[in-house]
Amino acid sequence: MIDMEYLPHSNAEYKDMQYWNTRYQTEESFEWFGDFSRFQHLLVQHVGRYDSILMLGCGNSALSTDMCQAGYTSITNVDYSSVCVETMAQRHSDCAGLSWVCMDIRRLAFPDASFDVVIEKGTLDAMLVDERDPWNVSDSSAHLLHQVLSEISRVLKPGGRFISVTFAQPHFRKRLYARTEYDWSINHHHYGEAFHYFLYVLTKGEELSSEDAALERRLRTEAEAPPTAVSFQDGENEDFLNNIAL
């Protein structure tokens, strides 16, 4: 569980750069959804040791260093917190296969088809932290995620894989991933015991399954229909990300 010292006053702070800059000044490391050992058996099926890997929203997670120690040779870590990037670069300067870059993942400064694999672990969840209804993501969050997912698709090589590690179940997360324009197929695995976490594998250049293509068509139809009023319980007092941390 997260140290109470680092709990934000509201969930919205998970989207605030200053919150993370302040937290990274003192926090050594934290793992959302468990460490590498919890899902390594799944990752090795889709990520080769010599693949060029982009780690989005790397934070102070040990995932990249654990992967480096497991034999992965090329991992570029990006985060929008300069404090995080500078700290991690200094801390792991002895890891030749790792590099650290301060960057906005909505506008990745890499050429098209640069990476074999792009990995995110909890980064998209943090971007959606304000959402009250997972069935109906707000227009602003949908636009934000579209920017990020479009960039991920752009920097992936043909046949490359986008690996997304999250607590979001398929009936929620596929609604965001199932778009023909991203040019990828969607598969998923789960891990964990009392609480399941999900590892999505989206392969560039493969078509959506008939089920996922039908989902995309249905969502487009729903988007054109007039909205209906729905009320939701107030969940602001719940620390949404902390509650699902292992």
C-alpha positions as CSV (number, residue, x, y, z in Angstrom):
1,M,0.0,0.0,0.0
2,I,1.0,3.6,-0.5
3,D,2.6,5.5,2.4
4,M,0.0,7.9,3.8
5,E,2.5,10.7,3.4
6,Y,2.0,10.5,-0.3
7,L,-1.8,10.4,-0.5
8,P,-3.2,13.4,-2.4
9,H,-6.0,15.5,-1.0
10,S,-8.2,14.5,-3.9
11,N,-7.9,12.1,-6.8
12,A,-7.6,14.9,-9.2
13,E,-4.0,15.5,-8.0
14,Y,-2.9,12.3,-9.7
15,K,-3.1,14.4,-12.9
16,D,-1.1,17.3,-11.5
17,M,2.6,17.5,-12.4
18,Q,3.4,19.4,-9.2
19,Y,2.0,16.6,-7.1
20,W,4.3,14.1,-8.7
21,N,7.3,16.4,-8.7
22,T,6.9,16.8,-4.9
23,R,6.3,13.2,-4.3
24,Y,9.3,12.1,-6.4
25,Q,11.6,14.3,-4.3
26,T,11.3,12.0,-1.4
27,E,9.6,8.7,-2.4
28,E,12.1,6.0,-3.3
29,S,9.9,3.7,-5.4
30,F,6.3,2.6,-5.7
31,E,4.6,-0.1,-7.8
32,W,1.1,0.1,-9.1
33,F,-0.5,-3.3,-9.7
34,G,2.5,-5.3,-8.3
35,D,6.1,-5.6,-9.4
36,F,7.6,-7.3,-12.5
37,S,7.6,-10.7,-10.9
38,R,3.8,-10.7,-10.7
39,F,3.3,-10.6,-14.5
40,Q,6.7,-11.5,-15.9
41,H,5.3,-14.9,-17.1
42,L,2.9,-12.9,-19.3
43,L,5.3,-10.3,-20.5
44,V,7.9,-12.7,-21.7
45,Q,5.4,-14.1,-24.1
46,H,5.1,-10.8,-26.0
47,V,8.4,-8.9,-25.4
48,G,11.8,-10.1,-26.6
49,R,15.0,-9.3,-24.7
50,Y,16.4,-7.5,-27.7
51,D,13.3,-5.5,-28.6
52,S,13.5,-1.7,-28.5
53,I,11.1,-0.8,-25.7
54,L,9.5,2.5,-24.8
55,M,8.2,2.8,-21.2
56,L,5.5,5.5,-20.8
57,G,5.0,7.3,-17.5
58,C,7.9,5.4,-16.0
59,G,7.7,7.1,-12.6
60,N,9.9,5.7,-9.9
61,S,8.8,2.1,-10.6
62,A,11.5,-0.6,-10.6
63,L,9.9,-2.2,-13.7
64,S,12.6,-1.0,-16.1
65,T,15.5,-1.9,-13.9
66,D,13.9,-5.3,-13.1
67,M,13.6,-5.9,-16.8
68,C,17.2,-4.8,-17.4
69,Q,18.4,-7.3,-14.8
70,A,16.2,-10.0,-16.5
71,G,18.2,-9.4,-19.8
72,Y,16.2,-6.7,-21.6
73,T,18.7,-4.6,-23.4
74,S,17.0,-1.4,-24.7
75,I,14.4,0.5,-22.6
76,T,13.7,4.2,-23.1
77,N,11.9,5.6,-20.1
78,V,9.7,8.8,-20.4
79,D,7.9,10.8,-17.8
80,Y,6.6,14.3,-17.7
81,S,8.1,14.9,-14.3
82,S,11.6,16.4,-14.7
83,V,12.3,15.5,-11.0
84,C,11.5,11.9,-11.7
85,V,13.6,11.7,-14.9
86,E,16.6,13.4,-13.3
87,T,16.4,11.2,-10.1
88,M,16.0,7.9,-12.0
89,A,18.8,8.8,-14.5
90,Q,21.2,9.4,-11.6
91,R,20.1,6.4,-9.6
92,H,20.4,4.0,-12.5
93,S,23.4,5.5,-14.4
94,D,25.1,2.1,-14.2
95,C,22.4,0.4,-16.3
96,A,23.7,0.8,-19.9
97,G,20.4,-0.4,-21.5
98,L,18.3,2.2,-19.9
99,S,17.8,5.9,-20.9
100,W,15.5,8.5,-19.3
101,V,13.8,11.4,-21.1
102,C,11.4,14.1,-19.9
103,M,8.5,14.1,-22.4
104,D,4.8,14.6,-22.8
105,I,3.3,11.3,-23.9
106,R,0.6,13.2,-25.9
107,R,3.4,14.4,-28.2
108,L,6.2,11.9,-28.4
109,A,9.4,13.2,-29.9
110,F,10.3,10.0,-31.7
111,P,10.0,9.2,-35.4
112,D,7.3,6.9,-36.7
113,A,7.9,3.2,-36.2
114,S,10.7,3.7,-33.6
115,F,9.9,0.9,-31.2
116,D,9.1,-2.8,-31.1
117,V,7.2,-2.5,-27.8
118,V,5.5,0.3,-25.9
119,I,4.6,-0.4,-22.2
120,E,2.4,1.6,-19.8
121,K,1.6,0.5,-16.3
122,G,-1.0,2.6,-14.5
123,T,-0.3,5.7,-16.6
124,L,-3.6,5.7,-18.4
125,D,-5.4,4.9,-15.2
126,A,-4.0,8.1,-13.7
127,M,-5.2,10.1,-16.7
128,L,-8.7,8.7,-16.1
129,V,-8.7,9.3,-12.4
130,D,-11.4,12.0,-12.5
131,E,-13.9,9.8,-14.4
132,R,-17.0,8.9,-12.4
133,D,-18.6,6.5,-14.9
134,P,-16.3,4.0,-16.7
135,W,-19.1,3.3,-19.2
136,N,-19.2,6.9,-20.4
137,V,-15.8,8.6,-20.3
138,S,-16.0,12.4,-20.6
139,D,-15.2,14.1,-23.9
140,S,-12.0,15.7,-22.4
141,S,-10.6,12.4,-21.1
142,A,-11.6,10.6,-24.3
143,H,-9.7,13.2,-26.3
144,L,-6.7,13.0,-24.0
145,L,-6.5,9.2,-24.3
146,H,-7.0,9.4,-28.1
147,Q,-3.9,11.7,-28.3
148,V,-1.8,9.3,-26.3
149,L,-3.0,6.1,-28.1
150,S,-2.5,7.7,-31.5
151,E,1.1,8.5,-30.6
152,I,1.6,5.0,-29.3
153,S,0.3,3.6,-32.6
154,R,2.5,6.0,-34.6
155,V,5.8,5.1,-32.9
156,L,5.2,1.3,-33.0
157,K,6.9,-0.7,-35.8
158,P,4.7,-3.0,-37.9
159,G,4.1,-6.0,-35.8
160,G,5.0,-4.1,-32.6
161,R,3.1,-4.5,-29.4
162,F,1.5,-2.0,-27.0
163,I,1.4,-3.6,-23.5
164,S,-1.0,-1.9,-21.1
165,V,-1.1,-3.0,-17.5
166,T,-4.2,-1.8,-15.6
167,F,-7.0,-2.7,-13.2
168,A,-9.5,-1.9,-15.9
169,Q,-11.6,-4.8,-17.0
170,P,-12.0,-5.6,-20.7
171,H,-15.6,-4.3,-20.9
172,F,-14.3,-0.9,-19.8
173,R,-10.9,-0.6,-21.4
174,K,-11.7,-2.1,-24.8
175,R,-14.1,0.8,-25.3
176,L,-11.0,3.0,-25.5
177,Y,-8.7,0.7,-27.4
178,A,-11.1,-0.6,-30.1
179,R,-10.6,1.9,-32.9
180,T,-9.7,0.9,-36.5
181,E,-7.5,4.0,-36.9
182,Y,-5.0,2.7,-34.3
183,D,-4.3,-0.3,-36.6
184,W,-4.0,-3.0,-33.9
185,S,-5.7,-6.1,-32.5
186,I,-6.6,-6.4,-28.9
187,N,-5.9,-9.4,-26.6
188,H,-5.7,-9.5,-22.8
189,H,-4.5,-11.6,-19.9
190,H,-5.1,-11.3,-16.2
191,Y,-3.0,-11.9,-13.1
192,G,-3.5,-11.7,-9.3
193,E,-5.5,-13.7,-6.9
194,A,-8.0,-11.9,-4.7
195,F,-8.1,-9.0,-7.2
196,H,-7.4,-9.4,-10.9
197,Y,-5.3,-7.0,-12.8
198,F,-5.1,-7.0,-16.6
199,L,-2.3,-7.0,-19.2
200,Y,-3.5,-6.0,-22.6
201,V,-1.5,-6.8,-25.8
202,L,-2.3,-4.7,-28.8
203,T,-0.4,-5.8,-31.9
204,K,0.2,-3.2,-34.6
205,G,-0.9,-4.1,-38.1
206,E,-3.4,-6.7,-37.0
207,E,-7.1,-6.2,-37.5
208,L,-9.6,-5.9,-34.7
209,S,-11.5,-9.2,-34.0
210,S,-15.1,-9.3,-35.3
211,E,-16.2,-8.8,-31.7
212,D,-14.1,-5.7,-31.2
213,A,-15.0,-4.3,-34.6
214,A,-18.7,-4.7,-33.6
215,L,-17.9,-2.9,-30.4
216,E,-16.4,0.0,-32.3
217,R,-19.4,0.3,-34.6
218,R,-21.8,0.2,-31.6
219,L,-19.9,2.9,-29.7
220,R,-19.9,5.2,-32.8
221,T,-23.7,4.7,-33.0
222,E,-24.1,5.5,-29.3
223,A,-22.0,8.6,-29.7
224,E,-24.4,9.9,-32.3
225,A,-27.4,9.3,-30.0
226,P,-28.8,12.1,-27.7
227,P,-27.4,11.8,-24.1
228,T,-29.4,10.5,-21.1
229,A,-29.2,11.9,-17.6
230,V,-27.5,9.6,-15.1
231,S,-26.6,10.2,-11.4
232,F,-23.6,8.6,-9.6
233,Q,-22.5,8.2,-6.0
234,D,-19.8,10.6,-4.8
235,G,-16.5,8.7,-4.9
236,E,-14.1,11.6,-4.3
237,N,-13.2,10.5,-0.8
238,E,-12.0,7.2,-2.1
239,D,-8.3,7.0,-3.2
240,F,-9.1,5.3,-6.4
241,L,-5.5,4.2,-7.4
242,N,-4.4,3.4,-3.8
243,N,-7.4,1.1,-3.3
244,I,-6.3,-1.2,-6.1
245,A,-2.6,-1.2,-5.4
246,L,-1.1,-4.6,-4.3
